[in-house]
């Protein structure tokens, strides 16, 4: 029996949440993000703003040039997280086989339900909108790949001034026919560089990828060529993964002005390390590889990493490793636009308390107390001295 996979994507999610919280924004051109003076980018934009050419990930300065009347709304991530959890609770009422792939996007396997897939999609869309006021678009197919592309197609084909609220169902056996006329860049795994290489061979649609001469894609893209051909034919056997372990945890900040002050940069590193450490402890995880990311004013970006002897989720250990990486690449007086700290190689924390030194145990208790205060009163409620110093 063919599978029935639903892919749900909330329409302009952040903006939809803001319109519920601030009804005066409804129908207006606005963007969620930080101001051009803070060198912000558009995180999400309303459909009225999109009609002016504003798009997500666009520099806010450019967005303001395209739409001078654009209203800029600072993001409120706690509100978005709360709304996302409410959406996922509704989705779980339909089926427990849910794979959340982002804050506003999920797959649902409804293969075992007797209802027609389109009826399930309409029920899900309706319940989310009626209970939470959040619009969504849905794709339904026998695979995750085609369901996702059906959602994207529905969003792109929608007309009107409001959210798409699209539902597109691709019947089993119709995958290749549905995909064939779509542009090559619409296929998962085809980025701008791949699309350009395909276009040079006069391959412009997904159907033309599927029909490419044997061996051509493999010659161009190696083993990825065979996978590309399979995707173009709508072949995707991946199951809906109901559990997902994060591969890394990271935090970064873009300065409102380029920073060259060493004390300020080191303080920022300590703050970023503390944020990463807290998130690791919340997830009961630790990691063995510490990563540093630096972006300079000309947008040149470098990353460095070091692997520790033992996994950690302790602020001081993360900060110390990041500082060593920083010292290895930064030259005194050099201006920096962005700093980031991350931890990868994650696993459940295995280190036993009985093996810890007394100082490490004191650190653990202090961090636990700080985590509790942050959870109750916010990230800025209380900070350690080394983090607070340098903010002025």
C-alpha positions as CSV (number, residue, x, y, z in Angstrom):
1,X,0.0,0.0,0.0
2,X,1.4,3.4,-0.9
3,X,2.4,5.7,1.9
4,X,0.6,8.9,2.7
5,X,3.0,11.7,3.8
6,X,1.8,15.2,4.7
7,X,4.2,18.1,4.7
8,X,2.9,21.2,6.5
9,X,4.6,24.6,6.3
10,X,3.2,27.6,8.2
11,X,2.7,30.6,5.9
12,X,4.9,33.6,6.9
13,X,4.9,32.1,10.4
14,X,6.7,34.9,12.4
15,X,4.6,37.5,10.7
16,X,1.4,35.6,11.3
17,X,2.2,35.4,15.0
18,X,2.9,39.1,15.1
19,X,-0.4,39.9,13.4
20,X,-2.2,37.9,16.1
21,X,-0.3,39.7,18.9
22,X,-0.5,43.1,17.2
23,X,-3.7,43.2,15.1
24,X,-2.9,46.7,13.7
25,X,-0.2,45.0,11.5
26,X,-2.7,43.0,9.6
27,X,-2.6,43.8,5.9
28,X,0.4,46.1,6.3
29,X,3.9,45.9,4.8
30,X,6.1,44.8,7.7
31,X,9.2,42.6,8.3
32,X,10.4,40.8,11.3
33,X,14.1,41.5,12.0
34,X,16.4,44.2,13.2
35,X,16.8,47.7,11.8
36,X,19.2,48.6,9.0
37,X,21.2,50.6,11.5
38,X,21.9,47.3,13.3
39,X,22.7,45.7,9.9
40,X,19.8,43.4,10.3
41,X,18.3,41.1,7.7
42,X,14.7,40.2,7.0
43,X,13.8,37.1,9.0
44,X,10.2,37.0,7.8
45,X,8.0,39.5,5.9
46,X,4.3,40.0,5.4
47,X,2.6,39.3,2.0
48,X,2.0,43.0,1.6
49,X,5.8,43.5,1.9
50,X,6.5,40.7,-0.6
51,X,4.4,42.6,-3.2
52,X,7.0,45.3,-2.9
53,X,9.8,42.8,-3.6
54,X,10.9,42.3,0.0
55,X,12.1,38.7,0.7
56,X,13.4,36.7,3.6
57,X,17.2,36.9,4.2
58,X,17.4,40.3,2.4
59,X,19.4,43.0,4.1
60,X,17.0,45.3,5.9
61,X,18.6,48.3,4.3
62,X,17.6,47.0,0.8
63,X,14.2,46.1,2.1
64,X,13.6,49.7,3.2
65,X,14.8,51.0,-0.2
66,X,12.3,48.7,-1.9
67,X,9.5,49.5,0.5
68,X,10.1,52.9,2.3
69,X,6.9,52.4,4.4
70,X,8.1,49.1,5.7
71,X,7.4,48.6,9.4
72,X,10.3,46.7,11.2
73,X,9.2,44.5,14.0
74,X,11.9,43.1,16.3
75,X,11.7,39.3,16.6
76,X,10.1,37.7,19.7
77,X,11.4,34.2,19.6
78,X,9.8,33.0,22.8
79,X,6.4,33.8,21.2
80,X,7.2,31.9,18.0
81,X,8.4,28.9,20.0
82,X,5.2,28.9,22.0
83,X,3.1,29.1,18.9
84,X,5.2,26.3,17.2
85,X,4.6,24.0,20.2
86,X,0.9,24.6,20.0
87,X,0.9,23.7,16.2
88,X,2.8,20.5,16.8
89,X,0.4,19.5,19.5
90,X,-2.5,19.8,17.0
91,X,-0.4,17.8,14.4
92,X,0.2,15.0,17.0
93,X,-3.6,14.7,17.4
94,X,-3.8,13.5,13.8
95,X,-0.9,11.1,14.1
96,X,2.0,10.4,16.4
97,X,4.4,9.9,13.5
98,X,5.6,13.5,13.2
99,X,9.0,14.8,12.2
100,X,9.4,18.5,12.9
101,X,12.1,19.8,10.6
102,X,12.0,23.5,11.7
103,X,10.1,25.8,13.9
104,X,7.3,26.1,11.3
105,X,7.6,22.9,9.3
106,X,6.8,19.2,9.8
107,X,6.2,15.9,8.1
108,X,3.4,13.6,9.2
109,X,3.0,10.0,8.2
110,X,-0.8,9.2,8.0
111,X,-0.4,5.9,6.0
112,X,-2.3,3.9,8.7
113,X,-5.3,6.2,8.8
114,X,-8.4,5.2,6.7
115,X,-9.3,8.8,5.8
116,X,-8.4,10.2,2.4
117,X,-5.2,12.1,2.5
118,X,-6.7,15.3,1.1
119,X,-9.4,15.2,3.8
120,X,-6.8,14.8,6.5
121,X,-4.8,17.7,5.1
122,X,-7.9,20.0,5.1
123,X,-8.8,19.0,8.6
124,X,-5.3,19.7,9.8
125,X,-5.1,23.1,8.1
126,X,-8.6,24.0,9.4
127,X,-7.9,23.1,13.0
128,X,-4.6,25.0,13.1
129,X,-6.3,28.1,11.6
130,X,-9.4,27.9,13.7
131,X,-7.7,27.2,17.0
132,X,-4.5,29.3,16.6
133,X,-5.3,31.7,13.8
134,X,-2.2,30.5,11.9
135,X,-2.4,29.9,8.1
136,X,-0.5,27.0,6.6
137,X,0.1,25.3,3.3
138,X,0.2,21.5,2.8
139,X,1.6,19.0,0.3
140,X,0.6,15.4,0.3
141,X,2.4,12.5,-1.5
142,X,3.8,9.0,-1.1
143,X,7.2,10.4,-0.2
144,X,8.7,13.2,1.9
145,X,10.5,14.6,-1.2
146,X,7.4,15.0,-3.3
147,X,5.2,16.2,-0.4
148,X,7.7,19.0,0.3
149,X,7.9,20.0,-3.3
150,X,4.0,19.9,-3.5
151,X,3.9,22.4,-0.7
152,X,6.4,24.6,-2.4
153,X,4.5,24.4,-5.6
154,X,1.2,25.3,-3.9
155,X,2.8,28.3,-2.2
156,X,4.4,29.6,-5.5
157,X,1.2,29.1,-7.5
158,X,-1.1,30.9,-5.1
159,X,-2.5,34.3,-6.1
160,X,-4.1,37.0,-4.0
161,X,-3.0,39.3,-1.3
162,X,-3.1,37.0,1.7
163,X,-1.4,33.8,2.8
164,X,-1.5,30.9,0.2
165,X,-3.3,28.4,2.5
166,X,-2.6,25.9,-0.4
167,X,-3.2,22.2,-0.5
168,X,-1.6,20.1,-3.3
169,X,-2.0,16.3,-3.4
170,X,0.1,14.2,-5.7
171,X,-1.5,10.8,-6.2
172,X,0.7,7.7,-6.0
173,X,2.2,6.9,-9.3
174,X,2.0,10.5,-10.5
175,X,5.2,11.7,-8.9
176,X,7.3,11.9,-12.1
177,X,4.5,13.6,-14.0
178,X,4.1,16.2,-11.3
179,X,7.8,16.9,-11.0
180,X,8.6,16.9,-14.7
181,X,7.6,20.5,-15.7
182,X,9.1,22.1,-12.5
183,X,12.3,24.1,-12.9
184,X,15.5,22.2,-12.0
185,X,16.2,24.5,-9.1
186,X,13.0,23.4,-7.4
187,X,14.4,20.0,-6.8
188,X,16.0,19.2,-3.4
189,X,19.8,19.2,-3.8
190,X,19.9,21.6,-6.7
191,X,21.4,24.9,-5.6
192,X,22.5,27.8,-7.8
193,X,25.8,26.2,-8.8
194,X,24.3,22.9,-9.7
195,X,21.4,24.6,-11.6
196,X,24.0,26.6,-13.6
197,X,26.0,23.5,-14.6
198,X,22.7,21.8,-15.6
199,X,21.6,24.8,-17.6
200,X,24.9,24.7,-19.5
201,X,23.9,21.3,-20.7
202,X,20.4,22.6,-21.6
203,X,18.8,20.8,-18.7
204,X,16.3,23.2,-17.2
205,X,13.5,21.1,-15.8
206,X,13.2,18.3,-13.3
207,X,11.9,16.1,-16.1
208,X,15.0,16.8,-18.2
209,X,17.1,15.7,-15.2
210,X,15.2,12.4,-15.0
211,X,15.7,11.9,-18.7
212,X,19.4,12.8,-18.8
213,X,21.6,10.3,-20.8
214,X,23.0,7.4,-18.7
215,X,26.2,8.3,-16.9
216,X,26.0,12.1,-17.6
217,X,24.9,13.1,-14.1
218,X,27.3,10.7,-12.5
219,X,30.2,12.2,-14.6
220,X,29.2,15.7,-13.6
221,X,28.3,15.2,-9.9
222,X,29.9,11.8,-8.9
223,X,27.7,9.6,-6.7
224,X,25.4,12.6,-6.1
225,X,24.4,12.3,-9.8
226,X,22.6,9.0,-9.3
227,X,20.8,10.5,-6.3
228,X,19.8,13.5,-8.3
229,X,18.3,11.3,-11.0
230,X,16.3,9.3,-8.4
231,X,14.9,12.5,-6.8
232,X,14.0,13.8,-10.3
233,X,11.9,10.6,-10.7
234,X,10.2,11.2,-7.4
235,X,12.0,8.2,-5.7
236,X,12.4,8.8,-2.0
237,X,12.2,6.0,0.6
238,X,13.1,8.0,3.7
239,X,10.7,7.4,6.6
240,X,9.3,10.1,8.8
241,X,11.8,10.2,11.7
242,X,10.0,10.7,15.0
243,X,13.2,11.3,16.9
244,X,16.0,13.6,16.0
245,X,19.2,14.2,17.7
246,X,20.9,17.6,17.0
247,X,24.3,17.4,15.3
248,X,25.5,20.6,16.9
249,X,24.5,23.6,19.0
250,X,25.8,27.0,18.1
251,X,25.2,30.7,18.9
252,X,26.5,33.8,17.0
253,X,26.1,37.5,17.0
254,X,26.5,40.2,14.4
255,X,27.7,43.5,15.9
256,X,25.9,46.7,15.1
257,X,29.3,48.2,14.4
258,X,32.5,46.4,13.6
259,X,34.4,45.6,16.8
260,X,38.2,45.6,17.3
261,X,38.4,46.0,21.0
262,X,40.0,42.8,22.4
263,X,38.2,42.9,25.8
264,X,34.8,43.3,24.1
265,X,35.5,40.5,21.7
266,X,36.6,38.1,24.5
267,X,33.6,39.1,26.6
268,X,31.3,38.3,23.6
269,X,33.0,34.9,23.2
270,X,32.4,34.1,26.9
271,X,28.7,35.1,26.5
272,X,28.3,33.0,23.4
273,X,29.9,30.0,25.1
274,X,27.6,30.4,28.1
275,X,24.5,30.4,25.8
276,X,25.7,27.3,24.0
277,X,26.5,25.6,27.3
278,X,23.1,26.3,28.7
279,X,21.3,24.9,25.7
280,X,23.4,21.8,25.8
281,X,22.6,21.2,29.5
282,X,18.9,21.8,28.8
283,X,19.1,18.9,26.2
284,X,21.3,16.8,28.5
285,X,23.9,16.7,25.9
286,X,27.7,17.3,25.7
287,X,30.0,17.7,22.8
288,X,33.6,17.1,22.0
289,X,34.4,19.5,19.2
290,X,34.4,23.3,19.8
291,X,34.0,25.6,16.8
292,X,34.8,29.3,16.3
293,X,33.3,31.4,13.5
294,X,34.6,34.9,12.6
295,X,33.3,37.2,9.8
296,X,35.2,40.3,8.9
297,X,33.8,43.6,7.5
298,X,34.4,42.5,3.9
299,X,32.2,39.4,4.7
300,X,35.2,37.1,4.5
301,X,34.3,34.2,6.9
302,X,36.6,31.7,8.5
303,X,35.9,28.8,10.9
304,X,38.2,26.9,13.2
305,X,37.6,24.0,15.4
306,X,39.4,21.8,18.0
307,X,38.5,18.4,19.4
308,X,38.8,18.0,23.1
309,X,39.9,14.8,25.0
310,X,36.4,14.5,26.6
311,X,32.9,15.8,25.9
312,X,31.7,18.9,27.7
313,X,28.8,21.2,28.3
314,X,30.5,23.5,30.7
315,X,30.7,27.2,29.9
316,X,34.3,27.6,31.1
317,X,35.6,24.7,29.0
318,X,33.8,25.8,25.9
319,X,34.9,29.4,26.4
320,X,38.5,28.4,27.0
321,X,38.7,26.4,23.8
322,X,37.0,29.1,21.8
323,X,39.4,31.7,23.2
324,X,42.4,29.5,22.2
325,X,41.0,29.3,18.6
326,X,40.4,33.0,18.6
327,X,44.0,33.7,19.7
328,X,45.3,31.6,16.8
329,X,43.6,33.7,14.1
330,X,42.9,37.2,15.4
331,X,45.4,40.0,15.0
332,X,45.4,42.9,17.4
333,X,43.2,45.8,16.1
334,X,41.5,43.6,13.5
335,X,37.8,44.6,13.1
336,X,35.2,41.8,13.3
337,X,31.6,41.9,12.1
338,X,30.4,38.6,13.5
339,X,31.5,36.1,16.1
340,X,30.1,32.6,16.7
341,X,30.7,29.6,19.0
342,X,29.5,26.1,18.5
343,X,29.8,22.6,19.8
344,X,29.4,19.4,17.8
345,X,30.1,15.7,18.2
346,X,27.1,15.6,20.5
347,X,26.2,12.7,22.7
348,X,24.2,12.2,26.0
349,X,26.3,13.3,28.9
350,X,28.3,10.3,30.1
351,X,30.7,11.8,32.6
352,X,29.9,10.6,36.2
353,X,29.7,12.9,39.1
354,X,32.0,10.7,41.2
355,X,34.9,11.3,38.8
356,X,34.6,15.1,38.9
357,X,37.0,17.2,40.8
358,X,35.7,19.4,43.5
359,X,36.1,22.6,41.4
360,X,34.2,21.0,38.6
361,X,31.4,20.0,41.0
362,X,31.1,23.6,42.2
363,X,31.0,24.8,38.6
364,X,28.2,22.3,37.8
365,X,26.1,23.5,40.8
366,X,26.6,27.2,39.9
367,X,25.6,26.6,36.3
368,X,22.5,24.7,37.3
369,X,21.5,27.6,39.5
370,X,22.1,30.1,36.7
371,X,20.1,27.9,34.2
372,X,17.2,27.9,36.6
373,X,17.2,31.7,37.0
374,X,17.5,32.2,33.2
375,X,14.6,29.8,32.6
376,X,12.4,31.8,35.1
377,X,13.5,35.4,34.5
378,X,15.2,35.5,31.1
379,X,18.8,35.4,29.8
380,X,19.7,38.7,31.2
381,X,18.3,38.2,34.7
382,X,21.7,37.4,36.2
383,X,25.1,36.8,34.7
384,X,28.5,35.7,35.9
385,X,31.0,38.5,36.6
386,X,33.2,37.7,33.6
387,X,30.2,37.9,31.3
388,X,28.8,41.2,32.8
389,X,32.1,43.0,32.6
390,X,32.7,44.7,29.3
391,X,29.1,45.7,28.8
392,X,28.9,49.4,29.3
